[in-house]
Amino acid sequence: QQQVKQSPQSLIVQKGGISIINCAYENTAFDYFPWYQQFPGKGPALLIAIRPDVSEKKEGRFTISFNKSAKQFSLHIMDSQPGDSATYFCAASIGAGAGSYQLTFGKGTKLSVIP
Amino acid sequence: DAGVTQSPTHLIKTRGQQVTLRCSPKSGHDTVSWYQQALGQGPQFIFQYYEEEERQRGNFPDRFSGHQFPNYSSELNVNALLLGDSALYLCASSSTLDTQYFGPGTRLTVL
């Protein structure tokens, strides 16, 4: 049973456009929702994270939108650049971001930003 | 400040062999988690070590075992390797006040 479902599997966006990746979760005990960026041959790097007490968090060109009632959250990348081309993973865990609990990952979205 | 480090970078083994992977956590972190990432998939949780004890375990067989040392570094051991064990093995370190940060991973190929 997949607890975090991520879509789309792949995404092609024009330079300067908006990239949107969506995730849905099932376990209502989850209270920490990070997004990771992974380049080929590298480990995942924490990009931005949100807790369910806020509906939106913005850091530079990256924004997380969170809908607790729908059990959905999404990543928006504004002004997408070719350097943003990578695989993005949503994840969820319990414990409000403290590292004591396992992360449950989505299957990933491969983003390609074309010039 | 060095982040999470892992060794070796790449490893090739044959079926039935045993392998040991190593991880050094980020400074200030006392918890180490291990994940398996198959090609084209998201990381899957194997287990977590804290105070030299296995604290949580994912859905992986007993062939997967680990250890944490007093300096918080950790090892992942896999016995009786199968072709399906070929993957990127990721170590993440954390603390009770800080989230998980990943190392670069060890690419294991089983032939």
Interface residues (C-beta under 8 A of the other chain):
Chain A: Q6 Y32 P34 Y36 G41 K42 G43 P44 A45 L46 A49 F89 A91 G97 A98 G99 S100 Y101 Q102 L103 T104 F105 G106 K107 G108
Chain B: V4 H29 T31 S33 Y35 G40 Q41 G42 P43 Q44 F45 Q48 Y50 R55 Q56 G58 L90 A92 S93 S94 S95 T96 L97 D98 T99 Q100 Y101 F102 G103 P104 G105 R107
